[in-house]
Amino acid sequence: MIRILHSVSNMDRAGIETMLMNYYRHIDRSKIQFDFLCNKKKPGAYDAEIKEMGGNIYHTPGLNPAKYPSYLKCMKKIFEENPEYKIVEAHNGALGVYALHAAKVNHIPVRIFHAHGASITRDWKLPIKLVCKAVLPSNMNQHFSCGIEAARCYFGEKVVERNDYELIPNAIEVNRFVFDSTIRNRIRHDNHLENKHIVGHVGRFMSQKNHTFLLDVFAEASKRDSLAHLVLLGDGELMDAMKEKASNLGIKDRVTFVGNILHFRPGIDTLSTYVEKIRQLRTFLLKKMLK
């Protein structure tokens, strides 16, 4: 059996983690198994399912430069206790070099960097990320990407021109999202949203998703449409800040923060308009009109 060790944040219901679970559920697990290297101590929503399917979950000291000696020690122990690992795949943006460098010094032959974004978030970690990005090429030997722009961002134009990367589509089980008017009417009734024009968004509360812009736009839209209501599904470190912003904009009573839910398909059915931030285009598109 081939076991692949995936480096992630933690296995919560976020975009990258959900993409991995979509693949994990459908691969032949008698031939290939996924294990997960989590860099946060926080338990993940998918942890129980992973263990039921035969996967392992490891926790590192975290992606902090001050803790890197401890990180390397942790990784060495994992590889020594699990000599079957021949493949490590990093999904942590530029900070994925932590896992890939640890894999390199422990002689792991296949070291995959998986690019999931077309830009690097500009926050207080930016200098660290730029250093990590600069040393990625010497630590990875396989290039995976969700799209061409993400490949350009992390691998450079020459790699893209040579087509020296694998395009890995973010697979979605479309049948799970077939519209159901019965579910729509029930959810709207239960939440007192009948006859409302509901705008919805599904995404983690983090800077890349740009909830602050979405709230600004909705505040203006709500002035023109007295029936407009915004529903936000997801969780994250910026959720409290966005609740405060909604209050400051005077739209607190017209925004519902749902949080993480096990099955968000009913939430999608409830919407009149689904708004999604497309990272590589850096804009918002009206993706789905439900009537």
HELIX and SHEET records of a PDB file:
HELIX    1   1 GLY A   15  HIS A   26  1                                  12    
HELIX    2   2 ASP A   47  GLU A   52  1                                   6    
HELIX    3   3 PRO A   65  LYS A   67  5                                   3    
HELIX    4   4 TYR A   68  GLU A   81  1                                  14    
HELIX    5   5 GLY A   93  GLY A   96  5                                   4    
HELIX    6   6 VAL A   97  VAL A  105  1                                   9    
HELIX    7   7 LEU A  126  VAL A  135  1                                  10    
HELIX    8   8 ILE A  148  PHE A  155  1                                   8    
HELIX    9   9 GLU A  157  GLU A  161  1                                   5    
HELIX   10  10 VAL A  174  PHE A  177  5                                   4    
HELIX   11  11 SER A  181  ASP A  190  1                                  10    
HELIX   12  12 SER A  207  LYS A  209  5                                   3    
HELIX   13  13 HIS A  211  ARG A  224  1                                  14    
HELIX   14  14 MET A  239  ASN A  248  1                                  10    
HELIX   15  15 LYS A  252  ARG A  254  5                                   3    
HELIX   16  16 ARG A  265  THR A  270  1                                   6    
SHEET    1   A 7 ILE A  57  HIS A  59  0                                        
SHEET    2   A 7 ILE A  32  CYS A  38  1                                        
SHEET    3   A 7 ILE A   2  VAL A   8  1                                        
SHEET    4   A 7 ILE A  87  ALA A  90  1                                        
SHEET    5   A 7 VAL A 110  ALA A 115  1                                        
SHEET    6   A 7 GLN A 142  SER A 145  1                                        
SHEET    7   A 7 GLU A 166  LEU A 167  1                                        
SHEET    1   B 5 VAL A 255  GLY A 259  0                                        
SHEET    2   B 5 ALA A 228  LEU A 233  1                                        
SHEET    3   B 5 HIS A 197  VAL A 202  1                                        
SHEET    4   B 5 THR A 273  ILE A 278  1                                        
SHEET    5   B 5 THR A 283  MET A 289 -1                                        
END                                                                             
